[in-house]
């Protein structure tokens, strides 16, 4: 189910409405011009089920979890690392989430 949701858009973020790190990652990605689909797990009826599925996929932290180009990229550490190394923008372009 998580993989199916993760494939619905070039960028998909699983978050919680009260998580400031999730909000920061969403803002970072939006600042590149991408328009991610955001699933706030605490507001979804099946949110707990999705959280368990994310853990089963190997996610170290529950939120945020980011899919780019139908692939699980990871959480905030992975996204920030990609951004610092200048690779996040290229990944978004490759996923057709943004255009140059």
N, CA, C and O atoms as a GROMACS GRO file, in nm:
protein
  400
    1UNK      N    1   0.082  -0.120   0.000
    1UNK     CA    2   0.000   0.000   0.000
    1UNK      C    3   0.087   0.127   0.000
    1UNK      O    4   0.060   0.221  -0.074
    2UNK      N    5   0.192   0.129   0.082
    2UNK     CA    6   0.281   0.245   0.089
    2UNK      C    7   0.349   0.268  -0.044
    2UNK      O    8   0.358   0.381  -0.091
    3UNK      N    9   0.398   0.161  -0.106
    3UNK     CA   10   0.466   0.174  -0.236
    3UNK      C   11   0.369   0.227  -0.342
    3UNK      O   12   0.407   0.306  -0.428
    4UNK      N   13   0.245   0.182  -0.336
    4UNK     CA   14   0.143   0.228  -0.430
    4UNK      C   15   0.117   0.378  -0.412
    4UNK      O   16   0.108   0.452  -0.510
    5UNK      N   17   0.106   0.422  -0.287
    5UNK     CA   18   0.087   0.565  -0.260
    5UNK      C   19   0.210   0.644  -0.301
    5UNK      O   20   0.200   0.755  -0.352
    6UNK      N   21   0.327   0.586  -0.278
    6UNK     CA   22   0.452   0.652  -0.312
    6UNK      C   23   0.471   0.672  -0.461
    6UNK      O   24   0.553   0.754  -0.503
    7UNK      N   25   0.397   0.598  -0.541
    7UNK     CA   26   0.408   0.607  -0.686
    7UNK      C   27   0.302   0.699  -0.748
    7UNK      O   28   0.296   0.712  -0.870
    8UNK      N   29   0.220   0.763  -0.666
    8UNK     CA   30   0.111   0.845  -0.719
    8UNK      C   31   0.154   0.980  -0.772
    8UNK      O   32   0.077   1.046  -0.842
    9UNK      N   33   0.275   1.020  -0.742
    9UNK     CA   34   0.321   1.152  -0.782
    9UNK      C   35   0.474   1.148  -0.789
    9UNK      O   36   0.535   1.059  -0.728
   10UNK      N   37   0.536   1.240  -0.862
   10UNK     CA   38   0.683   1.242  -0.865
   10UNK      C   39   0.745   1.257  -0.726
   10UNK      O   40   0.854   1.207  -0.701
   11UNK      N   41   0.674   1.327  -0.634
   11UNK     CA   42   0.723   1.341  -0.497
   11UNK      C   43   0.607   1.315  -0.401
   11UNK      O   44   0.500   1.376  -0.411
   12UNK      N   45   0.630   1.222  -0.308
   12UNK     CA   46   0.530   1.190  -0.206
   12UNK      C   47   0.600   1.195  -0.071
   12UNK      O   48   0.708   1.139  -0.052
   13UNK      N   49   0.535   1.263   0.024
   13UNK     CA   50   0.589   1.275   0.159
   13UNK      C   51   0.487   1.218   0.258
   13UNK      O   52   0.370   1.255   0.256
   14UNK      N   53   0.534   1.130   0.343
   14UNK     CA   54   0.454   1.082   0.455
   14UNK      C   55   0.498   1.161   0.576
   14UNK      O   56   0.617   1.164   0.609
   15UNK      N   57   0.402   1.225   0.643
   15UNK     CA   58   0.437   1.313   0.754
   15UNK      C   59   0.330   1.304   0.863
   15UNK      O   60   0.237   1.224   0.856
   16UNK      N   61   0.347   1.389   0.963
   16UNK     CA   62   0.245   1.412   1.064
   16UNK      C   63   0.219   1.562   1.068
   16UNK      O   64   0.309   1.642   1.046
   17UNK      N   65   0.096   1.597   1.094
   17UNK     CA   66   0.058   1.739   1.091
   17UNK      C   67   0.132   1.820   1.198
   17UNK      O   68   0.147   1.941   1.182
   18UNK      N   69   0.177   1.757   1.304
   18UNK     CA   70   0.242   1.828   1.413
   18UNK      C   71   0.396   1.821   1.408
   18UNK      O   72   0.462   1.869   1.499
   19UNK      N   73   0.451   1.761   1.304
   19UNK     CA   74   0.595   1.741   1.296
   19UNK      C   75   0.663   1.857   1.222
   19UNK      O   76   0.643   1.876   1.102
   20UNK      N   77   0.743   1.933   1.295
   20UNK     CA   78   0.810   2.049   1.234
   20UNK      C   79   0.916   2.006   1.133
   20UNK      O   80   0.942   2.078   1.037
   21UNK      N   81   0.978   1.891   1.153
   21UNK     CA   82   1.079   1.842   1.057
   21UNK      C   83   1.009   1.807   0.925
   21UNK      O   84   1.061   1.840   0.818
   22UNK      N   85   0.895   1.743   0.933
   22UNK     CA   86   0.818   1.712   0.812
   22UNK      C   87   0.782   1.839   0.737
   22UNK      O   88   0.795   1.845   0.614
   23UNK      N   89   0.738   1.939   0.810
   23UNK     CA   90   0.702   2.067   0.747
   23UNK      C   91   0.824   2.129   0.679
   23UNK      O   92   0.814   2.183   0.569
   24UNK      N   93   0.940   2.121   0.744
   24UNK     CA   94   1.063   2.177   0.689
   24UNK      C   95   1.103   2.106   0.560
   24UNK      O   96   1.142   2.172   0.463
   25UNK      N   97   1.094   1.973   0.558
   25UNK     CA   98   1.128   1.896   0.438
   25UNK      C   99   1.030   1.928   0.326
   25UNK      O  100   1.071   1.944   0.211
   26UNK      N  101   0.902   1.937   0.358
   26UNK     CA  102   0.802   1.974   0.256
   26UNK      C  103   0.832   2.112   0.199
   26UNK      O  104   0.825   2.132   0.078
   27UNK      N  105   0.865   2.207   0.286
   27UNK     CA  106   0.897   2.343   0.241
   27UNK      C  107   1.021   2.344   0.152
   27UNK      O  108   1.022   2.412   0.050
   28UNK      N  109   1.123   2.270   0.190
   28UNK     CA  110   1.245   2.261   0.110
   28UNK      C  111   1.213   2.211  -0.031
   28UNK      O  112   1.258   2.270  -0.129
   29UNK      N  113   1.136   2.106  -0.040
   29UNK     CA  114   1.103   2.047  -0.170
   29UNK      C  115   1.014   2.142  -0.251
   29UNK      O  116   1.033   2.155  -0.372
   30UNK      N  117   0.920   2.207  -0.186
   30UNK     CA  118   0.835   2.304  -0.255
   30UNK      C  119   0.916   2.424  -0.304
   30UNK      O  120   0.884   2.481  -0.408
   31UNK      N  121   1.020   2.462  -0.232
   31UNK     CA  122   1.103   2.575  -0.274
   31UNK      C  123   1.178   2.548  -0.404
   31UNK      O  124   1.220   2.642  -0.471
   32UNK      N  125   1.195   2.422  -0.439
   32UNK     CA  126   1.253   2.387  -0.569
   32UNK      C  127   1.149   2.397  -0.680
   32UNK      O  128   1.184   2.393  -0.798
   33UNK      N  129   1.022   2.410  -0.643
   33UNK     CA  130   0.915   2.420  -0.742
   33UNK      C  131   0.833   2.293  -0.755
   33UNK      O  132   0.741   2.286  -0.836
   34UNK      N  133   0.866   2.193  -0.676
   34UNK     CA  134   0.790   2.067  -0.680
   34UNK      C  135   0.660   2.082  -0.602
   34UNK      O  136   0.649   2.167  -0.513
   35UNK      N  137   0.563   2.001  -0.636
   35UNK     CA  138   0.434   2.001  -0.569
   35UNK      C  139   0.406   1.860  -0.516
   35UNK      O  140   0.336   1.782  -0.581
   36UNK      N  141   0.462   1.825  -0.400
   36UNK     CA  142   0.446   1.689  -0.350
   36UNK      C  143   0.306   1.659  -0.301
   36UNK      O  144   0.233   1.749  -0.258
   37UNK      N  145   0.270   1.534  -0.308
   37UNK     CA  146   0.152   1.486  -0.237
   37UNK      C  147   0.198   1.458  -0.096
   37UNK      O  148   0.299   1.391  -0.075
   38UNK      N  149   0.125   1.509   0.002
   38UNK     CA  150   0.162   1.490   0.143
   38UNK      C  151   0.052   1.411   0.212
   38UNK      O  152  -0.065   1.449   0.211
   39UNK      N  153   0.092   1.299   0.273
   39UNK     CA  154   0.000   1.218   0.353
   39UNK      C  155   0.034   1.240   0.499
   39UNK      O  156   0.140   1.198   0.546
   40UNK      N  157  -0.055   1.305   0.572
   40UNK     CA  158  -0.035   1.326   0.715
   40UNK      C  159  -0.094   1.206   0.788
   40UNK      O  160  -0.216   1.192   0.800
   41UNK      N  161  -0.006   1.122   0.837
   41UNK     CA  162  -0.047   0.993   0.893
   41UNK      C  163  -0.140   1.007   1.013
   41UNK      O  164  -0.226   0.922   1.034
   42UNK      N  165  -0.124   1.113   1.091
   42UNK     CA  166  -0.210   1.132   1.208
   42UNK      C  167  -0.352   1.176   1.170
   42UNK      O  168  -0.441   1.179   1.255
   43UNK      N  169  -0.372   1.209   1.045
   43UNK     CA  170  -0.506   1.251   1.000
   43UNK      C  171  -0.573   1.148   0.909
   43UNK      O  172  -0.686   1.167   0.864
   44UNK      N  173  -0.502   1.039   0.883
   44UNK     CA  174  -0.557   0.934   0.797
   44UNK      C  175  -0.614   0.821   0.882
   44UNK      O  176  -0.559   0.786   0.987
   45UNK      N  177  -0.725   0.766   0.837
   45UNK     CA  178  -0.789   0.657   0.910
   45UNK      C  179  -0.696   0.536   0.921
   45UNK      O  180  -0.696   0.465   1.022
   46UNK      N  181  -0.618   0.511   0.816
   46UNK     CA  182  -0.527   0.397   0.817
   46UNK      C  183  -0.382   0.439   0.845
   46UNK      O  184  -0.288   0.370   0.805
   47UNK      N  185  -0.365   0.552   0.914
   47UNK     CA  186  -0.232   0.606   0.940
   47UNK      C  187  -0.142   0.512   1.017
   47UNK      O  188  -0.024   0.499   0.984
   48UNK      N  189  -0.193   0.445   1.118
   48UNK     CA  190  -0.111   0.351   1.198
   48UNK      C  191  -0.064   0.235   1.112
   48UNK      O  192   0.049   0.189   1.124
   49UNK      N  193  -0.152   0.188   1.026
   49UNK     CA  194  -0.116   0.079   0.934
   49UNK      C  195  -0.005   0.124   0.839
   49UNK      O  196   0.089   0.048   0.812
   50UNK      N  197  -0.016   0.245   0.788
   50UNK     CA  198   0.088   0.297   0.700
   50UNK      C  199   0.220   0.315   0.774
   50UNK      O  200   0.327   0.290   0.717
   51UNK      N  201   0.214   0.358   0.900
   51UNK     CA  202   0.336   0.371   0.981
   51UNK      C  203   0.406   0.236   0.995
   51UNK      O  204   0.528   0.227   0.979
   52UNK      N  205   0.330   0.132   1.023
   52UNK     CA  206   0.388  -0.003   1.036
   52UNK      C  207   0.452  -0.046   0.904
   52UNK      O  208   0.559  -0.106   0.903
   53UNK      N  209   0.386  -0.016   0.794
   53UNK     CA  210   0.439  -0.053   0.662
   53UNK      C  211   0.569   0.022   0.633
   53UNK      O  212   0.660  -0.036   0.574
   54UNK      N  213   0.580   0.147   0.674
   54UNK     CA  214   0.702   0.224   0.654
   54UNK      C  215   0.818   0.164   0.734
   54UNK      O  216   0.931   0.158   0.687
   55UNK      N  217   0.788   0.121   0.857
   55UNK     CA  218   0.890   0.055   0.939
   55UNK      C  219   0.935  -0.075   0.873
   55UNK      O  220   1.054  -0.106   0.871
   56UNK      N  221   0.841  -0.150   0.820
   56UNK     CA  222   0.874  -0.276   0.752
   56UNK      C  223   0.961  -0.252   0.628
   56UNK      O  224   1.038  -0.340   0.589
   57UNK      N  225   0.948  -0.135   0.566
   57UNK     CA  226   1.032  -0.100   0.451
   57UNK      C  227   1.174  -0.060   0.494
   57UNK      O  228   1.262  -0.040   0.410
   58UNK      N  229   1.194  -0.050   0.624
   58UNK     CA  230   1.326  -0.017   0.675
   58UNK      C  231   1.347   0.127   0.712
   58UNK      O  232   1.460   0.170   0.733
   59UNK      N  233   1.241   0.204   0.720
   59UNK     CA  234   1.254   0.344   0.758
   59UNK      C  235   1.297   0.354   0.903
   59UNK      O  236   1.233   0.296   0.991
   60UNK      N  237   1.405   0.426   0.928
   60UNK     CA  238   1.459   0.443   1.062
   60UNK      C  239   1.365   0.528   1.148
   60UNK      O  240   1.346   0.503   1.267
   61UNK      N  241   1.309   0.629   1.087
   61UNK     CA  242   1.215   0.716   1.156
   61UNK      C  243   1.082   0.707   1.084
   61UNK      O  244   1.077   0.679   0.964
   62UNK      N  245   0.975   0.732   1.157
   62UNK     CA  246   0.843   0.720   1.097
   62UNK      C  247   0.816   0.834   1.000
   62UNK      O  248   0.773   0.810   0.888
   63UNK      N  249   0.839   0.958   1.041
   63UNK     CA  250   0.816   1.072   0.953
   63UNK      C  251   0.930   1.171   0.967
   63UNK      O  252   0.993   1.177   1.072
   64UNK      N  253   0.957   1.248   0.867
   64UNK     CA  254   0.903   1.235   0.732
   64UNK      C  255   0.970   1.121   0.657
   64UNK      O  256   1.085   1.085   0.684
   65UNK      N  257   0.896   1.065   0.564
   65UNK     CA  258   0.949   0.967   0.470
   65UNK      C  259   0.915   1.018   0.330
   65UNK      O  260   0.801   1.052   0.302
   66UNK      N  261   1.017   1.022   0.244
   66UNK     CA  262   1.001   1.084   0.113
   66UNK      C  263   1.027   0.983   0.002
   66UNK      O  264   1.126   0.911   0.002
   67UNK      N  265   0.935   0.981  -0.093
   67UNK     CA  266   0.951   0.906  -0.217
   67UNK      C  267   0.972   1.009  -0.328
   67UNK      O  268   0.898   1.106  -0.338
   68UNK      N  269   1.073   0.987  -0.411
   68UNK     CA  270   1.096   1.071  -0.528
   68UNK      C  271   1.114   0.979  -0.647
   68UNK      O  272   1.197   0.889  -0.645
   69UNK      N  273   1.035   1.003  -0.751
   69UNK     CA  274   1.044   0.919  -0.870
   69UNK      C  275   1.010   0.774  -0.842
   69UNK      O  276   1.077   0.684  -0.893
   70UNK      N  277   0.909   0.751  -0.763
   70UNK     CA  278   0.861   0.616  -0.727
   70UNK      C  279   0.960   0.536  -0.644
   70UNK      O  280   0.943   0.415  -0.628
   71UNK      N  281   1.063   0.600  -0.591
   71UNK     CA  282   1.162   0.531  -0.510
   71UNK      C  283   1.167   0.590  -0.370
   71UNK      O  284   1.159   0.712  -0.352
   72UNK      N  285   1.180   0.503  -0.272
   72UNK     CA  286   1.196   0.548  -0.135
   72UNK      C  287   1.334   0.610  -0.119
   72UNK      O  288   1.436   0.542  -0.132
   73UNK      N  289   1.336   0.740  -0.090
   73UNK     CA  290   1.463   0.811  -0.070
   73UNK      C  291   1.504   0.803   0.076
   73UNK      O  292   1.621   0.784   0.107
   74UNK      N  293   1.408   0.818   0.165
   74UNK     CA  294   1.436   0.811   0.307
   74UNK      C  295   1.372   0.925   0.383
   74UNK      O  296   1.272   0.982   0.342
   75UNK      N  297   1.434   0.956   0.496
   75UNK     CA  298   1.381   1.058   0.585
   75UNK      C  299   1.453   1.190   0.571
   75UNK      O  300   1.516   1.219   0.470
   76UNK      N  301   1.442   1.270   0.676
   76UNK     CA  302   1.499   1.405   0.673
   76UNK      C  303   1.650   1.403   0.657
   76UNK      O  304   1.705   1.489   0.587
   77UNK      N  305   1.719   1.309   0.720
   77UNK     CA  306   1.865   1.304   0.706
   77UNK      C  307   1.907   1.282   0.562
   77UNK      O  308   1.998   1.349   0.513
   78UNK      N  309   1.841   1.192   0.494
   78UNK     CA  310   1.875   1.163   0.355
   78UNK      C  311   1.844   1.282   0.264
   78UNK      O  312   1.922   1.316   0.176
   79UNK      N  313   1.729   1.345   0.286
   79UNK     CA  314   1.690   1.460   0.203
   79UNK      C  315   1.787   1.577   0.226
   79UNK      O  316   1.830   1.641   0.130
   80UNK      N  317   1.820   1.605   0.352
   80UNK     CA  318   1.912   1.715   0.380
   80UNK      C  319   2.051   1.685   0.324
   80UNK      O  320   2.118   1.775   0.273
   81UNK      N  321   2.094   1.562   0.333
   81UNK     CA  322   2.224   1.524   0.279
   81UNK      C  323   2.228   1.543   0.128
   81UNK      O  324   2.325   1.596   0.074
   82UNK      N  325   2.122   1.500   0.060
   82UNK     CA  326   2.114   1.521  -0.086
   82UNK      C  327   2.118   1.669  -0.120
   82UNK      O  328   2.184   1.710  -0.215
   83UNK      N  329   2.046   1.749  -0.041
   83UNK     CA  330   2.042   1.892  -0.067
   83UNK      C  331   2.180   1.956  -0.047
   83UNK      O  332   2.224   2.037  -0.129
   84UNK      N  333   2.246   1.922   0.061
   84UNK     CA  334   2.378   1.979   0.090
   84UNK      C  335   2.479   1.942  -0.019
   84UNK      O  336   2.564   2.023  -0.056
   85UNK      N  337   2.469   1.820  -0.070
   85UNK     CA  338   2.560   1.776  -0.175
   85UNK      C  339   2.518   1.824  -0.314
   85UNK      O  340   2.585   1.793  -0.413
   86UNK      N  341   2.407   1.899  -0.323
   86UNK     CA  342   2.362   1.951  -0.451
   86UNK      C  343   2.294   1.848  -0.540
   86UNK      O  344   2.283   1.868  -0.661
   87UNK      N  345   2.248   1.738  -0.481
   87UNK     CA  346   2.189   1.630  -0.560
   87UNK      C  347   2.037   1.624  -0.554
   87UNK      O  348   1.975   1.554  -0.635
   88UNK      N  349   1.976   1.695  -0.461
   88UNK     CA  350   1.831   1.690  -0.448
   88UNK      C  351   1.763   1.748  -0.572
   88UNK      O  352   1.668   1.690  -0.624
   89UNK      N  353   1.811   1.862  -0.619
   89UNK     CA  354   1.751   1.925  -0.737
   89UNK      C  355   1.759   1.830  -0.857
   89UNK      O  356   1.661   1.817  -0.931
   90UNK      N  357   1.872   1.767  -0.877
   90UNK     CA  358   1.888   1.674  -0.989
   90UNK      C  359   1.793   1.556  -0.979
   90UNK      O  360   1.738   1.510  -1.079
   91UNK      N  361   1.774   1.507  -0.857
   91UNK     CA  362   1.680   1.396  -0.836
   91UNK      C  363   1.537   1.439  -0.868
   91UNK      O  364   1.462   1.363  -0.928
   92UNK      N  365   1.501   1.561  -0.830
   92UNK     CA  366   1.367   1.614  -0.860
   92UNK      C  367   1.348   1.633  -1.010
   92UNK      O  368   1.240   1.606  -1.063
   93UNK      N  369   1.453   1.678  -1.080
   93UNK     CA  370   1.445   1.693  -1.226
   93UNK      C  371   1.428   1.556  -1.292
   93UNK      O  372   1.344   1.539  -1.380
   94UNK      N  373   1.508   1.460  -1.249
   94UNK     CA  374   1.503   1.326  -1.306
   94UNK      C  375   1.365   1.262  -1.288
   94UNK      O  376   1.320   1.185  -1.372
   95UNK      N  377   1.298   1.294  -1.176
   95UNK     CA  378   1.166   1.239  -1.146
   95UNK      C  379   1.054   1.318  -1.214
   95UNK      O  380   0.936   1.287  -1.195
   96UNK      N  381   1.090   1.421  -1.291
   96UNK     CA  382   0.993   1.511  -1.355
   96UNK      C  383   0.905   1.583  -1.254
   96UNK      O  384   0.789   1.615  -1.282
   97UNK      N  385   0.962   1.609  -1.137
   97UNK     CA  386   0.891   1.686  -1.036
   97UNK      C  387   0.909   1.835  -1.058
   97UNK      O  388   0.824   1.916  -1.020
   98UNK      N  389   1.022   1.871  -1.122
   98UNK     CA  390   1.049   2.010  -1.159
   98UNK      C  391   1.115   2.010  -1.297
   98UNK      O  392   1.166   1.908  -1.345
   99UNK      N  393   1.112   2.127  -1.359
   99UNK     CA  394   1.175   2.143  -1.490
   99UNK      C  395   1.271   2.259  -1.485
   99UNK      O  396   1.254   2.352  -1.405
  100UNK      N  397   1.372   2.254  -1.569
  100UNK     CA  398   1.470   2.365  -1.574
  100UNK      C  399   1.445   2.451  -1.696
  100UNK      O  400   1.517   2.548  -1.718
   0.00000   0.00000   0.00000
